[in-house]
């Protein structure tokens, strides 16, 4: 018979706790747990059996640049009802959702101005589900700091409530990474939708995401859109199905003077003119395929170099 020994605080290795179920994630910082069903913000939050109730409260307990981690437990449900309703304003922390599928933590944005604001550098947010529970949520994530990573965030539609924008940056959001995210919305918003809007960022990476979006029928609407020149961007291996009207011009739309490399994207969009579906400005491109007709295969866009 094998006896199992519990290690409530993790197994220590060279002073670093090894966290079960965290994919080998190591930290010398503090660890907090959050669960809306069993948590109270009066708890310490350092044990899964006594979690905190909200992500924002847990952020307030973190120390900057110590490697603190907030584990958001399976089944957690939280409403974001105001601008900076969740404010990630402590540098160097990770907010990690636990669980799989619909058991992952869910954030519901219940007001047009509601945002998850990330204003401190070196923050990772991973494995959460997000949805709008009111029409026309203006923007979900607002990133105004460098070295932010959104990893494995799923946007899904509730009834026919629309999100106008998933992510908006400022020019301070350099070295932003958005990866492994799944974006689904089947109802267009009433306003122009720049789903991911990059505003003058440097060294941005938008990689390995899926976008299945019905967007507002406007020329500027696009899944990935740079409205101020981005420098040294990498946009790669994204799958985009963008419909909603023929007035849309592009699915990847970089403004003039943008630089970097855009490659291996697969884009289907209901645009009238196929050329320009992947609009690169001064960036380089390779193996981007675009199409605007069902039951067809895509063509290179932009055209092949000679």
Buried (B, 14 or more C-beta within 10 A) or exposed (E): EEEEEEEEEBEEEEEBBBBEEBEEBBBEBBBBBBBBEBBEBEBEBBEBEBBBBBBBBBBEBBEBBBBBBBBBBBBBEBBBBBBBBBBBBBBBBBBBBBBEEEBBBBBBBBBBEBBBBBBBBBBBBBBBBBBBBBBEBBBBBBBBBBBBBBBBBBBBBEEEBBBBBBBBBBBBBBBBBBBBBBBBBEBBBEBBBBBBBBBBBBBBBBBBBBBBBBBBBBEBBBBBBBBBBBBBBBBBBBBBBBBBBEBBBBBBBBBEEBBBBBBBBBBBBBBEEBEBBBBBBEBEBEEBBBBBEEEEEBBBBBEEEE
